Amino acid sequence: MRHPRQIVNYGPSALLLEWEQEIDQSINAAVHAYAQAAAQLPGILETVPAYCSLLITFDQEQITAYHLQEQLYELRPSLQSVTGRFHRLPVVYGGSFGPDLAEVADSLNLSPERVIQLHTETEYLVYQLGYQPGFAFLGETAPELKIARKANPRLEVVAGSVGLAGRQTGVYPQAAPGGWQLIGRCPWPLVRAAPAPFMRLKAGDRVQFFPIAATEWAAYQQNPATWTS
């Protein structure tokens, strides 16, 4: 178990737990173990896990920052307590659905088919949510797929677009500006207005993509997988 390097005040009603500043699955597993354990302490309002840090907000009327910090240092969470869901997400790769696929393949000296194979054979960890509601930072991709963001970001990326950046991949849940390399698009919604939960993916979940044909887009879009809590 990787324990936090430090716990610091983060405003009047929050503490920030920090680990080594790197993308590492063992560190992220520890982050989630602490998040689940800390959520059971009295006075905790919310735990927000990230790659290698954990933000904990608390009710000042129930506990002080000092006493909470003492409890956190005494925590000995178990990695076995970390639970996350597994998702398989369909993707149409290339063409108008993935306008950067050919360029990505050429840049990496791979065939488009090899890019798709590498992208779909990996099971990804949801390290954190951010950038926009429901956007999951997934990693890590195969080393062969490491690629920089676009030099000139798009003003609007279509919702459902699947992109690559560095050794991360992700799905844009809503239309937004973005600079990731777009290799495909997922027909299933990742966010919804109601009922809760409002986001299909959460930090700590696992995701694997599978390819579908463009002719199957409409059928998958009309019959998305069950939204689980």
Secondary structure, 3 states (H helix, E strand, C coil): CCCCCEEEECCCCEEEEECCCCCCHHHHHHHHHHHHHHCCCCCEEEEEECCCEEEEEECCCCCCHHHHHHHHHHCCCCHHHCCCCEEEEEEEECCCCCCCHHHHHHHCCCCHHHHHHHHHCCCEEEEEECCCCCCEEEECCCHHHCECCCCCCEEEECCCEEEEEECEEEECCCCEEECCEEEEECCCCCECCCCCCCECCCCCCEEEEEECCHHHHHHHHHCCCCCCC
